[in-house]
Amino acid sequence: MKKKKRSQHHIVPSSRGGRRTVILPNEFHKAWHFLFVNLTPDEITDFVIEMHKLMRKSEEITWEQIEQLQSRLKRES
């Protein structure tokens, strides 16, 4: 069986002072950052809740709205 590529993931982004890492399958790691950029675990929880609220009240959500939400959550933590 071919060994799949893996990579280290900082639980809290290193750019935000995180030191602890976990090894993840590389494709999962890429997908994680595509969805959550460099949000912390607590911010991700809030992001999912806020996205759910936005999806319930909107027919269309833009990348700009998503990026604004991510930025707001970073500022608030």
C-alpha positions as CSV (number, residue, x, y, z in Angstrom):
1,M,0.0,0.0,0.0
2,K,1.4,3.4,-1.0
3,K,2.0,5.8,1.9
4,K,-0.1,8.9,1.7
5,K,1.5,12.3,2.2
6,R,1.0,13.9,5.6
7,S,1.7,17.3,7.0
8,Q,2.0,19.1,10.3
9,H,-1.0,21.3,11.3
10,H,-0.8,23.9,14.0
11,I,-3.9,23.7,16.2
12,V,-3.6,27.4,16.7
13,P,-1.9,29.0,13.7
14,S,1.8,29.5,14.2
15,S,1.3,33.1,12.9
16,R,-0.9,33.6,15.9
17,G,1.5,32.1,18.5
18,G,0.5,28.4,18.2
19,R,3.1,25.8,18.9
20,R,1.3,22.5,19.2
21,T,0.9,20.5,16.0
22,V,-0.8,17.4,14.8
23,I,0.0,15.3,11.8
24,L,-2.8,15.2,9.2
25,P,-3.3,13.7,5.8
26,N,-2.1,16.3,3.4
27,E,-5.3,16.6,1.4
28,F,-7.4,17.0,4.5
29,H,-4.9,19.6,5.7
30,K,-5.3,21.6,2.5
31,A,-9.1,21.3,2.7
32,W,-9.1,22.5,6.3
33,H,-7.2,25.7,5.4
34,F,-9.3,26.2,2.3
35,L,-12.4,26.3,4.6
36,F,-11.1,27.9,7.7
37,V,-8.0,29.8,6.6
38,N,-6.1,30.5,9.9
39,L,-8.9,30.6,12.4
40,T,-8.4,29.1,15.8
41,P,-10.6,26.2,16.9
42,D,-12.9,28.5,18.9
43,E,-13.2,30.8,15.9
44,I,-14.0,27.9,13.7
45,T,-16.9,26.9,16.0
46,D,-18.3,30.4,15.8
47,F,-17.7,30.5,12.0
48,V,-19.8,27.4,11.4
49,I,-22.6,28.7,13.6
50,E,-22.6,32.1,11.9
51,M,-22.4,30.5,8.4
52,H,-25.4,28.4,9.3
53,K,-27.4,31.5,10.3
54,L,-26.4,33.3,7.1
55,M,-27.4,30.3,5.0
56,R,-30.8,30.1,6.7
57,K,-31.6,33.8,5.9
58,S,-29.8,34.3,2.5
59,E,-30.3,32.9,-0.9
60,E,-26.7,33.7,-2.0
61,I,-23.5,34.2,0.0
62,T,-20.5,35.8,-1.6
63,W,-16.8,35.2,-0.9
64,E,-16.7,38.8,0.4
65,Q,-19.3,38.0,3.0
66,I,-17.3,34.9,4.1
67,E,-14.0,36.8,4.3
68,Q,-15.7,39.6,6.3
69,L,-17.0,37.0,8.7
70,Q,-13.6,35.4,9.1
71,S,-12.0,38.8,9.7
72,R,-14.6,39.8,12.2
73,L,-14.1,36.5,14.2
74,K,-10.3,37.1,14.3
75,R,-10.8,40.6,15.6
76,E,-13.3,39.5,18.3
77,S,-11.1,36.8,19.8
